[in-house]
């Protein structure tokens, strides 16, 4: 994880959370960035996983209810 990216857009910065020691964005934020419904983004990830260049640090995971609650109260 030696690579770092500087994100200058405040809305994008505010959409990034650290969960389980990993920086993540929620699917709803990604869908909004791409102008699609969250449901459609998740469908495409499921159907076309080989097209998403994911490293071990970049995976799609489900959050538990406590993690979701924590994000939505921040």
N, C-alpha and C positions, 0 to 999 in steps of 0.2 A: 504494500500500500504506500509506496514511496511517491506515487504521482499525486499531485494536488491540483485542484482547479479553483480558480478565483471566480466567484459568482458576484457580479456587481448589481444585479437587479434585486431590489429590496423585497419585492413580492416573492421572488423565487427563494431568496435567503430565508424569509419567514416561513416557507413551506418545508424547510429541511429540519428534521428532528434527529436527535441522537437517541437511539433505542438499542439496548443490548450492546452498547459500545460501537454501534455502526450508524453512520449518517444515512437517513432514509427520507423519502418523500412518499406521502400517501397516494394511493391510486387516484383519489379524487382530485388532488392537486396536479398530477401528471395529465389526467384527462382534460382538466381545464386549460392547461398549457397548450395541449394539442387540439383543443376545440372539439372534443368528442365526449360522448357520455361515458361515465365510469364503467358501466356494464360492457360497452363496446371495447374499451381499452383492455379490460380483463379477458374478454373473449379472444382478442387478437394475441395477447400474450400466451394464452393457453394453446391456441391453434397454431401459432407460429413461433414457438419458443426458440427454434434454431436461428431465427432472424434477429433475436435480441442478443447482443453481444454481452453476455453476463459472465463476470468473473466470480470467484468464490465470495467476494465482498459485495457483489451486486446481484442479489437474489430477491425474488418476490416471495415474501413471507406474510402469513396472516398474523395480526397482532391479537393478543388476548384482550379481554374486556377491560382489565385494569390499565393496560398500556393505552388503549383507545381513550379511556376516560381521562387519563393523564394528559394526553395530547389535546383533547377538546376543552380542558379546563385551563390550559396555559394561555 
